[in-house]
Amino acid sequence: MAPAPVYANPTSHLSNGHSNGLKKPHSDGFGTRAIHVGSEPNSATGAVIPSISLSTTYKQDAIGVHKGFEYSRSGNPNRDAFEATLASIEAGGAHGIAFASGSATTATVLQSLGPNAHIVSVNDVYGGTFRYMSKVASVNQGLETTFVDLENAEDDTILAAIRPNTKLIWIESPTNPTLRLIDIPRIVSLARSHPSSPLVLVDNTFLSPFYSSPLLQGADIVMHSLTKYVNGHSDVVMGALILPPHHAELTSKLRYLQNAIGAVPSAYDCWLAQRGAKTLHLRMKAHGTNALAVAKALQVSPYVEEVIYPGLRSHPRNDLAWRSLSPHARKFIESSEKSIDEEGGFPYGGMISFRIRGGIAEAEKFLTSARLFTLAESLGGVESLAEHPAKMTHGSIPEAERALLGIGDNLVRLSVGVEEVEDLVADVEQALEAAASVSL
Ligand SMILES: Cc1ncc(COP(=O)(O)O)c(C=O)c1O
């Protein structure tokens, strides 16, 4: 069994035990917070579900005297409510700031660094983030980015990449699509040990606040493309930042930019995503157990060369995956007999990549033969999706670069949904059989 995780600051909501003979006050768990925080019954009407407030402007009783809202870009009831939900489900968070997309979130954070800043970024960062760093911010604000293999680089290499003007280290873990894991506490302690003391941001989109709590591991900022797991129904594009209590000043700066730049989500999208977030814990448990089952089916298939799923014991960073589990995910895994397999594998999000035996023809046949895994970009919805990174999500990366990152023609990425697990396994098996027939 994998070793126990280490946390800088375990959340109190899991520990209702006794200490010094005194019972600790009860704190609500993840799912309870997701359902109730920001969704309190309306005191005027009794409505259990928040209304959608479409008004763009708000009456003032005298100049500057109002009920907390002036103009909808600066704040509106649905966005405020959802930001409170986000701050409460991202463990260690106190401040949530929502944006019109994950990409708008990235742009706003990078703009907050000002002119001529330098950042260190994980090398296989999401393509859109790479594009904004290297093609937009570099031109518009003189931002320089050093891309580093934060998974494998020695401490000295990482420290040497940090300059006097390095303001931020950008982490994504697991990376996309090869699911490499970054040791967040290690990067945080390197950042803190350097005189420049850059902030550490973690894009937590792939694991969602359910499986990973980077703020508890010392990160300064968490970002999400809420388009993925948090909304979870493939019908909203949105993003967010969540910051811990001690970053009130940084939060004010980012809120100022949220309003000044204005890349804000609509009230309707906030309402939809808040509804989605209420079932995040249920969906993530199902995504994780389904993904583990599909990964194991792929692992025993003669038509598969390699399966990449950090929850599998065979993943090179499986111990790190275990150590990095959030307290709530670990509680779920340890309390559910079925969730740890005979080899010690466990659910770790819903994303799997695998190398099919063969090349582009076999990969394409698999993708077009799957019945339940729809061939489409994106991830994190209740429905299963499959895609070909080299030709689709990562097609804009030059071939040589893709080869270095391990994104070959036989790599397939799955976003495992929450359908019945037997149906998903059967679908993958029949699509593999179909793919194998290509070379007969
Ligand atoms: C890890 C990650 N970060 C950021 C983004 C950008 O988010 P959005 O598509 O909501 O702009 C994506 C989108 O795929 C992503 O996968």
The ligand as an SDF file (V2000), in Angstrom:
LIG
                    3D

 16 16  0  0  0  0  0  0  0  0999 V2000
   -5.4590   22.3700  -17.9590 C   0  0  0  0  0  0  0  0  0  0  0  0
   -6.2270   23.4600  -18.6610 C   0  0  0  0  0  0  0  0  0  0  0  0
   -6.0740   24.7310  -18.2700 N   0  0  0  0  0  0  0  0  0  0  0  0
   -6.7270   25.7450  -18.8920 C   0  0  0  0  0  0  0  0  0  0  0  0
   -7.5810   25.5040  -19.9450 C   0  0  0  0  0  0  0  0  0  0  0  0
   -8.2860   26.6540  -20.6260 C   0  0  0  0  0  0  0  0  0  0  0  0
   -9.6230   26.6910  -20.2090 O   0  0  0  0  0  0  0  0  0  0  0  0
  -10.8350   27.2160  -21.1110 P   0  0  0  0  0  0  0  0  0  0  0  0
  -11.0020   26.2750  -22.2500 O   0  0  0  0  0  0  0  0  0  0  0  0
  -11.9880   27.2110  -20.1330 O   0  0  0  0  0  0  0  0  0  0  0  0
  -10.4830   28.6000  -21.5660 O   0  0  0  0  0  0  0  0  0  0  0  0
   -7.7730   24.1840  -20.3840 C   0  0  0  0  0  0  0  0  0  0  0  0
   -8.6760   23.9050  -21.5210 C   0  0  0  0  0  0  0  0  0  0  0  0
   -8.6750   22.8260  -22.0790 O   0  0  0  0  0  0  0  0  0  0  0  0
   -7.0790   23.1350  -19.7180 C   0  0  0  0  0  0  0  0  0  0  0  0
   -7.2140   21.8500  -20.1020 O   0  0  0  0  0  0  0  0  0  0  0  0
  1  2  1  0
  2  3  1  0
  2 15  2  0
  3  4  2  0
  4  5  1  0
  5  6  1  0
  5 12  2  0
  6  7  1  0
  7  8  1  0
  8  9  2  0
  8 10  1  0
  8 11  1  0
 12 13  1  0
 12 15  1  0
 13 14  2  0
 15 16  1  0
M  END
$$$$
